[in-house]
């Protein structure tokens, strides 16, 4: 599974990702430093997936303007970016997809867990890569999330799926994104082969934990306890 390291907070963190051999980066459009980070990550040779940041905006009570989002995607022309989905509104999410496509863009469509599988089937007929949202909530355990993803993958084995906020590897899942590299450094946790270890208060600095956790994710994947949304 391809893991996109999500939501960098500084150019220095992007430098560290590149130095440690991380090739894939997810940058949310909703981030105030989005364009700065996007252009800087490109200069470092990273493969970028642009996310609208709709989930974060939703939790903050903000709304992203589809016209402004489309204009910025036209300007920057990212190789991969995810449709501006609307939490809890499949109809408006579809309208946003159609609007962006009318501009000549190719956004990755989003299907939310909880929507009808018939709507996912319609997307599968048209798109090779689909983002799956709604999997990282307090009401869904890691085990349940993995079961949902495995069911989707078994139903549509020829389609590539990206798990939004899913950093833990799932058999057959094409890609996902992870904030564990940042979360570990922030909360003093080190990613190891057997999971994460609490090193809060140890001699490790946050900078050192950041590097160790990038290496850990690249080598072992993300532990379930770090499962977070973006």
C-alpha positions, 0 to 999 in steps of 0.5 A: 500500500502506498502511504501518503505522509499527511499534513506537514506543518513546515518546510523543515518537515518536508525536508525531513520527509525527503531526507528519510526517503518518503516519496509521497505527501498529502497536502490539504487545500484547507491549510493556510500554507497550502500553496507554499508547501505544495510548491516547496514539496514539488521542488523536493521531488515528492509525489503529491496528493492534494486533499480538499481538507473538507473533513478538517473544515467541517470539524471547524465549521468552515466551508470551502468554496468550490469555485475557488478550489477549482480555480486553484487546481487549474492554476497548479495542475496537480497530478492527483487531487481529491474532489471537494466532498461535502460531509453528509451530502452525497448530492453536493459531493457529486455536483462538485465532482461534475463542476470540477470535471466541467473545468477539464480537471480530473479529481479523484471522486469520493464515496463515504461509508454509510452511502448506498453501495449502488452509488459506489458501483456507479463510480466504479464504472467510471473511475479507476481510483476512488477515495473512501471517506467516513472511516475514521470516526470515534464510532468505528473501530480499527477492526470494523474499518478494516472489515469495511475496506476488505468488503469494498475491495472484494466487491470491486477487485479491479478498482484502486481505492484510497482510504482517507485517513487510513494509514494502517495497511489493508490487503488490497488497498491501493493507498492511504494517508497518515498523520502518525509521523507528526502525532508520534512526535507530538505525543512522545510515541515511537513507531516500532515493529510491534506497534508504538512505544510511549517515550514521553519524557524520554531523552528523545527530542520531537525532532528525533521522534519525527525522523524515527517515526517516518522510518518506522512507517516506511518499514513497518506501516502505521500502528492502529492506535495512530489511526487519525483523520486529516 
